[in-house]
Amino acid sequence: MQKNKQKELTFTLFKHDIEIGAFYNLLYQANDVILALFFIVGSFLFFKESTTFYGTILFVIGSFQLLIRPLIMISKEIHIYRIKNN
């Protein structure tokens, strides 16, 4: 019974079976790493007045990535719901 349930929660991507939870967790973590890098680099750009504009751009991009975090989890839940209800 457990194998069938686990098989239900997979999808095929480039001829590989991918577990849904692991895939979305990877997306979430990758987004967090990129988000942190934007904020770190943006912070350093604020040290010089000539690069403040670029720092601000990175902060805005990072802020949009904060929006992406819950969207990844919502997508995961929708994906699982659709598989379970088909």
Secondary structure by P-SEA (a helix, b strand, c coil): caaaaaaaaccccccccccaaaaaaaaaaaaaaaaaaaaaaaaaaaccccaaaaaaaaaaaaaaaaaaaaaaaaaaaaaaaaaaac
